[in-house]
Amino acid sequence: MTGLVTKSTGSWYFVRTKDGTIYECRIRGKFRMKGIKSTNPISVGDHVDFELEPSKETGVINKIHDRKNYIVRKSVNLSKQIHIIAANIDIAFLLITIDNPPTFPGFIDRFLATAEAYTIPAILLFNKVDAYGDSQLEMVEELTKIYTDIGYLCVEISATENFNIDVVKELMQDKVSMFSGHSGVGKSTLINAIESTLNIKTAAISEQHKQGLHTTTFAEMHELSFGGFIIDTPGIKGFGVVDFEPQEITDYFPEFFVLKQDCKFNNCLHHKEPNCAVKEALENDEIAASRYFSYLQMLSGDEEHYRLNTRSGL
């Protein structure tokens, strides 16, 4: 039998067949994808073959179909391995909040670079705009200009006030969409606004730490009444990129990629080399200082835990 993995709990996988029947399946023994050192060899969004066990109520997965793409992050506990967040994605939406909790540019840039690396179109959703003051709205405007100029679609939304939800639904129609972001940015609330029948559990922001409380423990795929599927992912604090060689990181920054052919050296890393077109563009304010700073951190292998003012760049 063939089906679509709609949920993974780590040891069990919920597999949906074409007729809508869902079977709980497991994998027999060690099941590893060639060339992928992953903590979860099977992920939500995978198409798999499975056999029913004698009880006819559970099954065993014996094959994963080829993926058109997948998106990963560094494993939380095993730094040398990756965690596959989801597979076979048409659009990756990143929910961003300026405050309560804050989403910093370093996190945004790592998410976008990973999406670029795995050829997944990404869209930025600036949530909670109804609750922002002038300074926060100004920050939204600054970030929107940075990413729109690069070529990314940015949409201001309010999940609680139903602002621009129709725009998001139109973008999602008949596609497999993934929602990601920090805990507390409003993923569950947004999903409920998009498809109220799902009734995803939500939780308030922790007043003590100004961080979201985890309401989604495992990635899960839901069918949409207007066509397509949505993958809800657990809130993540960091987005450690993996398997990026220094020479290729620039390829995942679109505005750098178009400039690198004008650098003096073919293998220019845009750091200490002379006659670098990227550094020249930076000096001329043609690329954002925040993006360049994110690039340098990725180049050095540093994590993205830093605060950044987009005006100063640092």
C-alpha positions as CSV (number, residue, x, y, z in Angstrom):
1,M,0.0,0.0,0.0
2,T,1.1,3.6,-0.6
3,G,0.3,6.6,1.5
4,L,1.3,10.1,2.7
5,V,3.0,10.6,6.1
6,T,0.8,13.1,7.9
7,K,2.3,12.9,11.4
8,S,5.4,11.6,13.1
9,T,5.7,11.0,16.9
10,G,9.3,9.7,16.6
11,S,8.4,6.0,16.8
12,W,5.1,5.9,15.0
13,Y,4.0,7.4,11.7
14,F,0.5,8.2,10.7
15,V,0.1,7.3,7.0
16,R,-2.9,8.5,5.0
17,T,-4.0,6.5,1.9
18,K,-5.8,7.9,-1.1
19,D,-9.2,7.1,0.3
20,G,-8.5,9.1,3.4
21,T,-7.9,6.1,5.7
22,I,-5.1,6.7,8.3
23,Y,-2.9,3.8,9.5
24,E,-0.4,4.0,12.4
25,C,2.9,2.6,11.0
26,R,6.4,1.9,12.3
27,I,9.7,1.1,10.6
28,R,11.3,-2.3,11.0
29,G,14.9,-2.2,12.4
30,K,17.3,0.4,11.1
31,F,15.9,2.5,8.2
32,R,18.3,5.1,6.9
33,M,18.3,7.2,3.8
34,K,21.5,7.1,1.8
35,G,23.7,10.1,2.4
36,I,21.4,11.6,5.0
37,K,22.6,11.5,8.7
38,S,19.2,12.3,10.1
39,T,17.6,11.7,13.5
40,N,14.3,11.0,11.7
41,P,14.7,9.0,8.4
42,I,11.0,9.5,7.6
43,S,9.2,12.9,7.9
44,V,5.9,14.5,7.4
45,G,5.2,14.9,3.7
46,D,7.0,11.7,2.7
47,H,5.2,9.3,0.3
48,V,5.8,5.8,1.5
49,D,5.0,2.1,0.8
50,F,3.8,0.0,3.7
51,E,2.4,-3.3,4.6
52,L,-0.3,-4.0,7.0
53,E,0.5,-6.2,10.0
54,P,-1.7,-9.3,10.8
55,S,-4.0,-7.2,12.9
56,K,-4.8,-5.0,9.9
57,E,-4.8,-2.0,12.2
58,T,-1.1,-1.1,12.0
59,G,1.5,-1.2,9.3
60,V,5.2,-1.4,8.6
61,I,6.9,1.1,6.3
62,N,9.3,-0.5,3.9
63,K,10.1,2.2,1.3
64,I,10.3,6.0,1.0
65,H,9.5,7.5,-2.5
66,D,12.0,10.0,-3.9
67,R,11.6,13.4,-2.4
68,K,11.3,16.5,-4.6
69,N,12.7,18.5,-1.7
70,Y,12.9,18.7,2.1
71,I,13.9,21.2,4.7
72,V,16.2,20.5,7.6
73,R,17.7,22.1,10.7
74,K,20.4,21.0,13.0
75,S,19.4,18.4,15.5
76,V,18.8,19.8,19.0
77,N,20.7,17.2,20.9
78,L,23.0,15.7,18.2
79,S,24.9,18.6,16.6
80,K,26.4,16.4,13.8
81,Q,23.1,15.2,12.6
82,I,20.1,16.9,11.0
83,H,16.4,16.8,11.7
84,I,14.2,16.8,8.7
85,I,11.3,19.2,9.4
86,A,9.1,18.2,6.4
87,A,9.4,16.9,2.9
88,N,7.8,17.6,-0.5
89,I,6.9,21.2,0.2
90,D,5.5,23.6,-2.3
91,I,5.7,26.8,-0.1
92,A,7.5,27.4,3.2
93,F,5.9,30.2,5.2
94,L,7.9,31.8,8.0
95,L,5.9,33.6,10.6
96,I,7.7,36.7,12.0
97,T,6.8,38.8,15.0
98,I,8.7,42.0,16.0
99,D,7.9,41.6,19.6
100,N,6.3,39.1,22.0
101,P,8.3,37.1,21.0
102,P,10.9,38.8,18.8
103,T,12.1,37.2,15.6
104,F,15.6,38.5,14.7
105,P,17.0,38.8,11.2
106,G,19.6,36.1,11.8
107,F,16.9,33.6,12.3
108,I,15.0,34.8,9.2
109,D,18.2,34.7,7.0
110,R,19.1,31.1,8.1
111,F,15.6,30.0,7.3
112,L,15.6,31.6,3.9
113,A,19.1,30.3,3.1
114,T,18.0,26.7,4.0
115,A,14.9,27.1,1.8
116,E,17.1,28.3,-1.1
117,A,19.4,25.4,-0.6
118,Y,16.6,22.9,-0.9
119,T,14.8,24.8,-3.7
120,I,11.7,25.6,-1.6
121,P,9.9,28.9,-2.3
122,A,9.6,31.0,0.9
123,I,7.1,33.6,1.9
124,L,7.5,35.9,5.0
125,L,4.3,36.5,7.1
126,F,4.6,39.4,9.6
127,N,2.0,38.5,12.2
128,K,0.3,40.6,15.0
129,V,0.5,43.9,13.1
130,D,-2.7,44.9,14.7
131,A,-1.0,45.0,18.1
132,Y,2.1,47.1,17.1
133,G,3.0,50.6,17.9
134,D,4.7,53.1,15.6
135,S,8.2,51.9,16.2
136,Q,7.3,48.2,15.7
137,L,5.4,49.0,12.5
138,E,8.5,50.9,11.3
139,M,10.6,47.8,11.9
140,V,8.1,45.8,9.9
141,E,8.4,48.3,7.1
142,E,12.2,48.2,7.2
143,L,12.3,44.4,7.1
144,T,9.7,44.2,4.4
145,K,11.8,46.5,2.2
146,I,14.9,44.5,2.8
147,Y,13.3,41.2,1.8
148,T,11.0,42.5,-0.9
149,D,14.0,44.1,-2.6
150,I,15.7,40.7,-2.7
151,G,12.6,39.1,-4.2
152,Y,10.8,37.5,-1.3
153,L,7.0,38.1,-0.9
154,C,6.2,39.7,2.4
155,V,2.6,39.8,3.8
156,E,1.4,41.7,6.9
157,I,-1.2,39.7,8.7
158,S,-3.1,39.5,11.9
159,A,-4.4,36.0,12.7
160,T,-6.6,37.3,15.6
161,E,-8.2,40.1,13.5
162,N,-8.5,38.0,10.3
163,F,-6.4,40.6,8.5
164,N,-5.1,39.4,5.1
165,I,-5.9,35.8,5.9
166,D,-7.7,35.5,2.5
167,V,-4.4,36.5,0.8
168,V,-2.6,33.7,2.6
169,K,-5.3,31.2,1.8
170,E,-5.1,32.1,-1.9
171,L,-1.3,31.5,-1.8
172,M,-1.9,28.1,-0.2
173,Q,-4.6,26.8,-2.4
174,D,-4.0,23.3,-3.9
175,K,-0.4,23.4,-2.5
176,V,1.5,21.7,0.3
177,S,2.4,24.5,2.6
178,M,4.7,24.5,5.7
179,F,4.3,27.0,8.5
180,S,7.4,27.6,10.7
181,G,8.6,30.1,13.3
182,H,9.4,30.6,16.9
183,S,7.0,29.4,19.6
184,G,4.4,32.1,20.2
185,V,4.5,33.8,16.8
186,G,0.9,32.6,16.2
187,K,1.2,29.6,14.0
188,S,-1.7,27.7,15.7
189,T,-3.9,30.8,15.8
190,L,-3.2,31.4,12.1
191,I,-4.0,27.9,11.1
192,N,-7.3,28.1,13.0
193,A,-8.1,31.3,11.2
194,I,-7.3,29.6,7.9
195,E,-9.2,26.4,8.7
196,S,-11.4,26.8,11.7
197,T,-12.5,23.1,11.8
198,L,-9.0,22.1,12.7
199,N,-9.2,23.7,16.2
200,I,-5.5,23.6,16.8
201,K,-4.6,24.1,20.5
202,T,-3.1,27.6,21.3
203,A,-1.4,29.0,24.3
204,A,-0.5,32.4,25.7
205,I,2.9,34.0,25.7
206,S,4.9,33.5,28.9
207,E,5.0,36.9,30.5
208,Q,8.1,36.0,32.5
209,H,10.3,35.1,29.5
210,K,8.3,36.7,26.6
211,Q,8.5,33.5,24.7
212,G,5.9,31.2,23.3
213,L,4.7,28.1,25.0
214,H,5.0,24.9,22.9
215,T,1.5,23.8,21.7
216,T,2.7,21.7,18.7
217,T,4.9,18.8,19.9
218,F,5.3,17.1,16.5
219,A,5.0,18.2,12.9
220,E,1.6,17.4,11.5
221,M,-0.1,17.7,8.1
222,H,-3.7,18.7,7.8
223,E,-6.0,18.7,4.7
224,L,-7.5,22.0,3.8
225,S,-11.1,22.3,2.7
226,F,-10.2,24.7,-0.1
227,G,-7.6,22.4,-1.5
228,G,-4.1,21.4,-0.5
229,F,-2.4,20.6,2.8
230,I,-0.8,22.5,5.6
231,I,2.1,21.3,7.7
232,D,2.2,22.7,11.2
233,T,5.7,22.5,12.8
234,P,6.8,22.8,16.4
235,G,8.1,26.2,17.4
236,I,11.8,26.4,17.2
237,K,14.3,28.6,19.1
238,G,17.2,28.4,16.7
239,F,17.8,27.4,13.1
240,G,21.2,25.9,12.9
241,V,22.2,25.3,9.3
242,V,24.0,22.1,8.3
243,D,26.0,20.7,5.4
244,F,26.8,24.2,3.9
245,E,30.3,24.5,2.5
246,P,31.7,28.1,2.9
247,Q,31.9,28.5,-0.9
248,E,28.3,27.7,-1.4
249,I,26.7,29.9,1.3
250,T,26.8,32.9,-1.0
251,D,24.6,31.0,-3.5
252,Y,21.8,31.0,-0.9
253,F,21.8,34.8,-0.6
254,P,20.2,35.8,-3.9
255,E,21.5,39.4,-3.8
256,F,25.0,38.1,-3.3
257,F,24.7,35.5,-5.9
258,V,24.1,38.0,-8.7
259,L,27.1,40.0,-7.7
260,K,29.7,37.3,-7.2
261,Q,30.6,37.1,-10.9
262,D,31.9,40.7,-10.5
263,C,34.4,39.8,-7.7
264,K,38.0,39.7,-8.6
265,F,38.4,36.1,-7.4
266,N,36.1,33.2,-8.5
267,N,36.3,31.7,-5.1
268,C,35.7,35.0,-3.2
269,L,34.1,34.5,0.2
270,H,33.2,38.3,0.4
271,H,35.1,38.7,3.7
272,K,38.7,39.7,3.5
273,E,39.3,39.5,-0.2
274,P,40.1,42.6,-2.2
275,N,38.0,43.9,-5.1
276,C,34.9,42.2,-3.8
277,A,31.6,43.2,-5.5
278,V,29.5,42.2,-2.5
279,K,31.6,44.3,0.0
280,E,31.4,47.2,-2.5
281,A,27.6,46.9,-2.7
282,L,27.5,46.9,1.1
283,E,29.5,50.1,1.3
284,N,27.2,51.7,-1.2
285,D,24.1,50.6,0.8
286,E,23.0,48.3,-2.1
287,I,22.7,45.3,0.2
288,A,21.4,45.2,3.7
289,A,24.0,45.3,6.5
290,S,21.8,42.8,8.5
291,R,22.0,40.3,5.6
292,Y,25.8,40.6,5.3
293,F,26.2,40.2,9.1
294,S,24.0,37.0,8.9
295,Y,26.2,35.8,6.1
296,L,29.4,36.3,8.0
297,Q,28.0,34.4,11.0
298,M,27.0,31.5,8.8
299,L,30.4,31.6,7.2
300,S,32.1,31.4,10.5
301,G,29.8,28.7,11.8
302,D,28.4,30.8,14.6
303,E,24.8,30.4,15.8
304,E,22.3,33.1,15.3
305,H,21.7,34.1,18.9
306,Y,22.2,37.9,18.6
307,R,20.1,41.0,18.6
308,L,20.2,43.3,15.7
309,N,19.0,46.7,14.8
310,T,18.3,46.9,11.1
311,R,19.2,50.6,11.0
312,S,22.7,50.2,12.4
313,G,23.2,46.7,10.9
314,L,24.8,45.5,14.2
